[in-house]
Amino acid sequence: MAVVYLDNNATTRVDRQVVEAMLPFFTESFGNASSTHDYGAAVAPALKEARKQVQALLGAEFDHEVVFTSGGTESDTTAIFSAIETSSQRNEIVTSAVEHPAVLNVCQNLERAGRAKVHYIGVSPDGDLDLDAFGAALSDKTALVSIMWANNETGKIFPIVELAKLAKSAGALFHTDAVQAFGKVDMALKDMEVDLLSLSAHKIHGPKGVGALYARKGVKLSPLFRGGKQERGRRAGTENVPGIVGLGAAAERARQTLAEDQARVKSLRDKLESGLLAAVPLTRVNGGGANRLPNTCNIAFDYADGEAVLHKLDRAGVAASSGSACASGSMEPSHVLRALDIPPYALQGAIRFSLSRETTGEDIAKVLATLPEIVANVREKSPLWAEVRPPQVA
């Protein structure tokens, strides 16, 4: 049975071209980039090329603004801790209530330790940031503003250009978790007031365990890892050369196909969304609207158990999710959807479908042919469904 994979916001399949680019650095060019002999010198150009490839997709001004890390979580943590530790007069953070746990948990840890005061800005039912509350939270005490570029569960894109300008007008550093947006939307950091940006390779058909932190020239970092002088002293530890090469190759591939992927994937996403809304009664799109990532659809089926729907989808050969992979295993409703003030009878029935450039029209057709019956079967087991079932599905 062919499997339809629609959980690409959790992770993507590594592109074959990326794998091919990485392979020589496991067995042939395997040297340590810090070594002075020929084996070490042989890999230095590959690291430089990868840095330039990431720089190009970011639209950054300098390649040395790219610091390689183990992924988005390390990049987020480094950015947040750096802002607090390098600011002697400021100890407040402004973030959103719908951030990824990689940001929220760090902020909450700093709060508990008494090292920072954190303002969590809410969102509207459509997922838009409360700009009035955001502006009111900024002050001469703000060390850092950390707002994600795009939400991992709903795909909602935040107005990063505007938010960065407001942060800078308050004298604060601005960080964005762009793990979901990198490679999916156009970026031109050299023309923006973003100081710090986090990204990860495995969201763009690159390998897991490698990412980067963009740090604008002049921004001070306080390294999480201290030891050697790798990454200009900003991230100690022997470089993961195969992974970094894979990140660079994935970034280059994403840059080359970005416009084409945006249009094609959005068309497939819209077909999936409109088809489900038409075929399944009492269904809603969470955080809908035009200002979303082209690949993300978060849809709620009222009075349906989302976990049961996902289980039946999986058995039918369709992989999707109920939200962030980093929160899997929790029976608690998503903090993102709770922030959108979604009714309880819809909250548990939310499913996230996230597409990629590998998604096909046949994939979408299979979901549309399979899911309505699954939802109907799951709803029949809900005691509340009999009370609200529309006449046309009675």
C-alpha positions as CSV (number, residue, x, y, z in Angstrom):
1,M,0.0,0.0,0.0
2,A,1.4,3.4,-1.0
3,V,1.6,5.8,1.9
4,V,0.6,9.4,1.6
5,Y,2.9,11.5,3.8
6,L,1.4,14.8,4.9
7,D,3.3,15.5,8.1
8,N,6.1,17.6,6.6
9,N,6.0,20.3,9.3
10,A,7.3,17.5,11.6
11,T,10.0,16.4,9.2
12,T,10.7,15.8,5.5
13,R,12.2,13.1,3.5
14,V,15.9,13.8,2.7
15,D,16.2,14.8,-1.0
16,R,18.2,12.3,-3.0
17,Q,20.4,15.1,-4.3
18,V,21.1,16.1,-0.7
19,V,22.1,12.6,0.2
20,E,24.5,12.4,-2.8
21,A,26.1,15.7,-1.7
22,M,26.6,14.3,1.8
23,L,28.0,10.9,1.1
24,P,31.6,11.8,0.3
25,F,32.0,13.4,3.6
26,F,31.4,10.2,5.5
27,T,34.0,8.0,3.8
28,E,36.3,10.1,1.5
29,S,36.5,13.7,2.7
30,F,36.2,12.7,6.4
31,G,38.7,15.0,7.9
32,N,38.2,17.3,10.9
33,A,37.8,20.9,9.5
34,S,40.0,22.2,12.3
35,S,42.9,20.0,11.3
36,T,45.8,21.6,9.5
37,H,46.7,18.6,7.3
38,D,45.3,17.9,3.9
39,Y,42.3,15.8,5.2
40,G,41.2,18.8,7.2
41,A,41.9,21.4,4.5
42,A,39.9,19.3,2.0
43,V,36.6,19.9,3.9
44,A,37.0,23.6,4.6
45,P,35.7,24.7,1.1
46,A,32.6,22.5,1.6
47,L,31.8,24.3,4.9
48,K,32.3,27.7,3.2
49,E,30.0,26.7,0.3
50,A,27.3,25.4,2.6
51,R,27.4,28.7,4.5
52,K,27.0,30.7,1.3
53,Q,24.1,28.5,0.2
54,V,22.3,29.1,3.5
55,Q,23.1,32.8,3.3
56,A,21.6,33.0,-0.2
57,L,18.3,31.5,0.8
58,L,18.1,33.8,3.8
59,G,19.0,36.8,1.7
60,A,21.6,37.7,4.4
61,E,24.4,40.2,3.7
62,F,27.4,38.2,4.9
63,D,28.1,34.5,5.0
64,H,29.8,34.7,8.4
65,E,26.4,35.7,9.8
66,V,25.4,32.0,9.5
67,V,26.4,30.0,12.6
68,F,25.9,26.2,12.2
69,T,24.2,24.4,15.1
70,S,22.5,21.1,15.9
71,G,19.1,22.4,14.8
72,G,16.3,24.8,15.6
73,T,16.1,24.1,19.4
74,E,19.8,24.9,19.9
75,S,19.5,28.0,17.8
76,D,16.5,29.3,19.7
77,T,18.1,28.7,23.1
78,T,21.3,30.4,22.0
79,A,19.5,33.4,20.7
80,I,17.3,33.8,23.9
81,F,20.1,33.2,26.4
82,S,22.5,35.5,24.5
83,A,20.1,38.4,24.6
84,I,19.6,38.1,28.4
85,E,23.3,37.5,29.2
86,T,24.7,40.3,27.0
87,S,22.2,42.9,28.2
88,S,23.1,44.4,31.5
89,Q,20.2,46.9,31.8
90,R,17.4,44.9,30.2
91,N,15.8,41.7,31.5
92,E,12.4,41.4,29.8
93,I,11.3,39.2,26.8
94,V,8.3,39.7,24.6
95,T,7.1,36.6,22.8
96,S,3.8,35.1,21.6
97,A,1.5,32.6,23.3
98,V,1.7,30.3,20.2
99,E,5.5,29.9,20.0
100,H,7.1,26.5,19.5
101,P,8.0,24.7,22.8
102,A,11.7,25.4,21.9
103,V,11.0,29.0,22.6
104,L,8.3,28.9,25.3
105,N,10.1,26.4,27.5
106,V,13.3,28.5,27.5
107,C,11.4,31.6,28.4
108,Q,9.5,29.8,31.2
109,N,12.8,28.5,32.5
110,L,14.3,32.0,32.6
111,E,11.2,33.2,34.4
112,R,11.3,30.4,37.1
113,A,15.0,31.2,37.6
114,G,14.2,34.9,38.2
115,R,16.4,35.9,35.3
116,A,13.7,37.4,33.1
117,K,10.2,38.8,33.0
118,V,8.3,37.5,30.0
119,H,5.3,39.0,28.2
120,Y,3.3,36.4,26.3
121,I,1.2,38.1,23.5
122,G,-2.0,36.6,22.6
123,V,-3.6,36.0,19.2
124,S,-7.0,36.5,17.6
125,P,-9.3,33.5,16.7
126,D,-7.8,33.7,13.2
127,G,-4.3,33.4,14.7
128,D,-3.2,37.0,14.2
129,L,-0.9,38.6,16.8
130,D,-2.5,41.2,19.0
131,L,-0.4,44.2,17.8
132,D,-1.8,46.6,20.4
133,A,-0.7,44.3,23.2
134,F,2.6,43.8,21.5
135,G,3.3,47.5,21.3
136,A,2.3,48.0,24.9
137,A,4.7,45.3,26.1
138,L,7.7,47.0,24.6
139,S,9.8,49.2,26.9
140,D,13.3,50.2,27.8
141,K,13.4,47.0,29.8
142,T,12.9,44.8,26.8
143,A,16.1,42.8,26.0
144,L,14.6,40.6,23.3
145,V,11.5,40.1,21.1
146,S,11.1,36.5,19.9
147,I,8.3,36.0,17.5
148,M,8.1,33.0,15.1
149,W,8.0,33.8,11.4
150,A,5.3,31.2,10.8
151,N,3.4,29.0,13.2
152,N,4.1,25.3,13.0
153,E,0.6,24.1,13.6
154,T,-1.6,26.6,11.7
155,G,0.9,28.0,9.2
156,K,0.0,31.5,10.1
157,I,2.6,34.0,9.0
158,F,3.4,36.9,11.4
159,P,4.3,40.4,10.2
160,I,8.0,40.0,10.9
161,V,9.1,43.2,9.1
162,E,6.8,45.4,11.1
163,L,7.5,43.6,14.4
164,A,11.2,43.9,14.0
165,K,11.0,47.6,13.4
166,L,8.9,48.1,16.5
167,A,11.4,46.0,18.5
168,K,14.3,48.0,17.2
169,S,12.6,51.3,18.0
170,A,12.4,50.1,21.6
171,G,16.1,49.3,21.6
172,A,15.6,45.5,21.8
173,L,17.1,42.7,19.8
174,F,14.7,40.8,17.5
175,H,14.8,37.1,17.1
176,T,12.5,34.9,14.9
177,D,12.1,31.2,15.0
178,A,11.9,30.6,11.2
179,V,12.2,26.8,11.3
180,Q,8.9,26.4,9.4
181,A,9.2,29.5,7.1
182,F,12.8,28.9,5.9
183,G,12.7,27.6,2.4
184,K,8.9,28.1,2.1
185,V,8.7,31.9,1.9
186,D,10.9,34.6,0.4
187,M,13.4,36.1,2.8
188,A,15.7,39.2,2.4
189,L,17.3,39.6,5.8
190,K,19.8,42.2,4.6
191,D,16.8,44.6,4.1
192,M,15.2,43.8,7.4
193,E,15.8,44.6,11.1
194,V,16.0,40.9,12.2
195,D,19.0,40.4,14.5
196,L,18.7,36.6,15.1
197,L,16.9,33.8,13.2
198,S,16.7,30.1,13.8
199,L,16.4,27.4,11.1
200,S,16.7,23.6,10.7
201,A,17.7,21.4,7.8
202,H,15.1,18.6,8.3
203,K,12.1,20.9,7.4
204,I,13.5,21.5,3.9
205,H,14.4,17.9,2.8
206,G,17.8,18.1,4.6
207,P,19.2,15.8,7.4
208,K,18.1,15.9,11.0
209,G,20.5,17.1,13.7
210,V,21.8,20.2,11.9
211,G,20.6,23.8,11.6
212,A,21.8,27.3,11.9
213,L,21.5,30.5,13.8
214,Y,21.6,33.7,11.7
215,A,23.3,36.4,13.8
216,R,23.5,39.8,12.2
217,K,26.9,41.3,12.1
218,G,27.6,43.1,15.4
219,V,25.2,41.1,17.5
220,K,26.9,39.5,20.5
221,L,26.4,35.8,21.2
222,S,26.9,34.0,24.4
223,P,27.7,30.4,23.3
224,L,25.9,27.5,24.9
225,F,28.9,25.3,24.1
226,R,32.3,26.4,25.2
227,G,35.5,24.7,24.2
228,G,37.2,25.1,20.8
229,K,37.1,28.1,18.5
230,Q,34.8,26.6,15.8
231,E,32.3,28.9,14.2
232,R,34.4,32.0,15.1
233,G,34.1,31.0,18.8
234,R,30.3,31.2,18.7
235,R,29.6,27.4,18.8
236,A,32.3,25.1,20.0
237,G,32.5,21.5,18.9
238,T,33.7,19.6,15.9
239,E,31.6,20.6,12.9
240,N,29.1,18.1,11.6
241,V,30.5,18.3,8.1
242,P,28.1,15.8,6.3
243,G,25.1,17.4,8.0
244,I,26.3,21.0,7.2
245,V,26.9,20.0,3.6
246,G,23.4,18.5,3.5
247,L,21.9,21.7,5.0
248,G,23.6,23.7,2.3
249,A,22.5,21.4,-0.5
250,A,18.9,21.5,0.8
251,A,19.0,25.3,1.0
252,E,20.3,25.6,-2.5
253,R,17.6,23.2,-3.8
254,A,14.9,25.1,-2.0
255,R,16.1,28.4,-3.4
256,Q,16.1,27.1,-6.9
257,T,12.5,25.8,-6.7
258,L,10.9,28.2,-4.2
259,A,8.5,30.1,-6.5
260,E,7.4,26.9,-8.3
261,D,6.9,25.0,-5.0
262,Q,5.0,27.8,-3.4
263,A,2.4,27.9,-6.3
264,R,2.0,24.2,-6.8
265,V,1.9,23.2,-3.1
266,K,-0.6,26.0,-2.3
267,S,-2.9,24.8,-5.1
268,L,-2.8,21.3,-3.6
269,R,-3.4,22.5,-0.1
270,D,-6.4,24.6,-1.2
271,K,-7.8,21.6,-3.1
272,L,-7.5,19.5,0.1
273,E,-9.0,22.2,2.2
274,S,-12.0,23.0,0.0
275,G,-12.7,19.3,-0.6
276,L,-12.9,18.5,3.0
277,L,-15.0,21.5,3.9
278,A,-17.4,20.5,1.2
279,A,-17.5,16.8,2.0
280,V,-17.5,16.8,5.8
281,P,-20.2,18.8,7.8
282,L,-19.3,20.9,10.8
283,T,-15.7,21.4,9.8
284,R,-13.5,24.5,10.2
285,V,-10.1,25.7,9.2
286,N,-8.0,26.8,12.2
287,G,-6.0,30.0,11.7
288,G,-7.3,30.2,8.1
289,G,-6.9,33.1,5.7
290,A,-4.5,34.1,3.0
291,N,-1.5,34.9,5.2
292,R,-0.4,31.3,5.8
293,L,2.4,29.0,4.7
294,P,1.4,27.5,1.4
295,N,1.8,24.0,2.6
296,T,-0.1,24.0,5.9
297,C,-3.8,23.2,6.6
298,N,-5.0,22.8,10.2
299,I,-8.6,21.6,10.1
300,A,-11.0,20.7,12.9
301,F,-13.8,18.2,12.7
302,D,-16.4,19.1,15.4
303,Y,-17.3,16.3,17.8
304,A,-14.6,13.9,16.4
305,D,-11.7,12.4,18.4
306,G,-8.7,13.6,16.5
307,E,-6.5,10.8,17.8
308,A,-8.9,8.2,16.6
309,V,-9.1,9.9,13.2
310,L,-5.3,9.9,12.9
311,H,-5.1,6.2,13.9
312,K,-7.6,5.3,11.2
313,L,-5.9,7.5,8.6
314,D,-2.6,5.8,9.5
315,R,-4.1,2.4,8.9
316,A,-5.4,3.6,5.6
317,G,-1.9,4.7,4.6
318,V,-2.1,8.4,5.3
319,A,0.3,10.1,7.7
320,A,-0.8,13.4,9.3
321,S,-0.6,14.8,12.9
322,S,-2.6,16.6,15.6
323,G,0.0,19.4,15.9
324,S,3.6,19.8,16.9
325,A,5.7,16.6,16.9
326,C,7.6,18.0,19.9
327,A,4.3,17.7,21.9
328,S,3.3,14.3,20.7
329,G,2.3,11.9,23.5
330,S,0.5,14.6,25.4
331,M,-3.3,14.2,25.8
332,E,-3.6,17.9,26.4
333,P,-5.1,20.0,23.6
334,S,-2.6,22.1,21.6
335,H,-1.5,25.3,23.3
336,V,-1.7,27.0,19.9
337,L,-5.3,26.0,19.3
338,R,-6.2,26.9,22.9
339,A,-4.8,30.4,22.2
340,L,-7.1,30.6,19.2
341,D,-10.0,30.1,21.6
342,I,-11.4,27.2,19.6
343,P,-14.5,25.6,21.2
344,P,-13.9,22.4,23.2
345,Y,-16.0,20.3,20.8
346,A,-13.6,21.2,18.0
347,L,-10.4,21.3,19.9
348,Q,-10.0,17.6,20.1
349,G,-10.8,17.0,16.5
350,A,-8.0,19.1,15.0
351,I,-5.8,17.6,12.3
352,R,-2.7,19.1,10.7
353,F,-1.9,18.3,7.1
354,S,1.4,19.7,6.0
355,L,2.5,19.2,2.4
356,S,5.9,19.4,0.6
357,R,7.2,19.6,-2.9
358,E,6.9,15.8,-3.0
359,T,3.2,15.9,-2.5
360,T,1.1,14.9,-5.5
361,G,-2.4,15.4,-6.8
362,E,-2.9,11.6,-6.3
363,D,-2.0,12.1,-2.6
364,I,-4.7,14.7,-2.1
365,A,-7.3,12.6,-4.0
366,K,-6.6,9.7,-1.7
367,V,-7.2,11.8,1.4
368,L,-10.4,13.3,0.0
369,A,-11.6,9.7,-0.8
370,T,-10.7,8.3,2.5
371,L,-11.2,10.9,5.3
372,P,-14.9,11.8,5.1
373,E,-15.9,8.2,5.9
374,I,-13.3,8.0,8.7
375,V,-14.6,11.1,10.3
376,A,-18.2,9.9,10.0
377,N,-17.3,6.6,11.7
378,V,-15.4,8.3,14.5
379,R,-18.3,10.7,15.1
380,E,-20.8,7.9,15.5
381,K,-18.9,6.9,18.6
382,S,-19.3,10.4,20.1
383,P,-22.2,10.7,22.5
384,L,-22.5,14.4,21.6
385,W,-22.7,13.8,17.9
386,A,-26.3,12.3,18.0
387,E,-27.5,15.6,19.6
388,V,-26.0,17.9,17.0
389,R,-25.9,15.8,13.8
390,P,-27.2,17.8,10.9
391,P,-30.4,16.4,9.2
392,Q,-28.5,15.7,5.9
393,V,-26.2,13.2,7.6
394,A,-28.8,11.7,9.9
